[in-house]
Amino acid sequence: MLLRYLVSNFLQQQGQTVVRDFVSQQLSEQTSGEVAPEDIPKPDVVVLFALTIESAGFKETLDSPAPVKMEKRTVTVGKLGVLNVGVVETGVGRKAAAAAVRDVIEIIGPKWIVSAGFAGGLVSDLKRGHVVMANCVANLEGSEVSIPLNLTAEQIEATQGLASGKLLTVDRIIRTVEEKRELGETHGAVAVDMETLAIAQACHDQGAKLISVRIISDTVDQPLPKDLEKLMSQKTTSGMLGAAAATIFNRPGSIKDMWNLNAMANKASDKLAGFLGGVLPQLDLAVRDEE
């Protein structure tokens, strides 16, 4: 969760780097709607990310990706081998994710929905860059939804850097090491995010097939900077940029933190993309077998 922000936009505006999530967002805004929905094949799989910094690596792996306006949602549609894939950025948090997945189910009705993105580790075994495929997702109040996996326990154990277990969905950033450890121990969860439970509940209610694929961006032993909560509370990019500018003004050393976090976000996005590229074709085969 520590990488979930667009402070990198501020660095780009200072001429220090060209940040892929900024470019991706601008490209989407410029070209959205130029391709008519009826001119593209319906996606077999729709992958939901919270933000473009998470989705950017995966969208770059798609052949001929095109942002398409489907009613009130913009969906990036492309090919992954023979598979038609859609990508939607939902926005941060359960409310935004729930609204997005309901729209996806109603408008597209894909065979599979994938909740993807970054997550914080809650157990010491998970290192940065490890991938978690949740077998269930819960909240702090005890609501829980099972997510059946197509992978066996033996396959998971044999895959380096892959783990499975309970994913905890919360409504705010979990910043301190102490709170991370407490949540992991209290709820028996291995990782934490801010969207998946809402997505899982909507899929369960609508009978849609779901998997969750999350890459660890911050480990249980890694505290998050206090500035992050203020940045993440902003609802717009301009607000986030303003908060970033204020943070840098008040604490000049924070610009180094932001630079490093942006670099780690891009690496995590690329690694997640590689994993998704291997998993999604297997989902397609599973669906075809059932038919």
Summary of the structure (lengths in Angstrom):
residues: 291
radius of gyration: 18.2
end to end distance: 37.4
largest distance: 59.3
contacts: 1020
relative contact order: 0.19
helix: 45%
strand: 25%
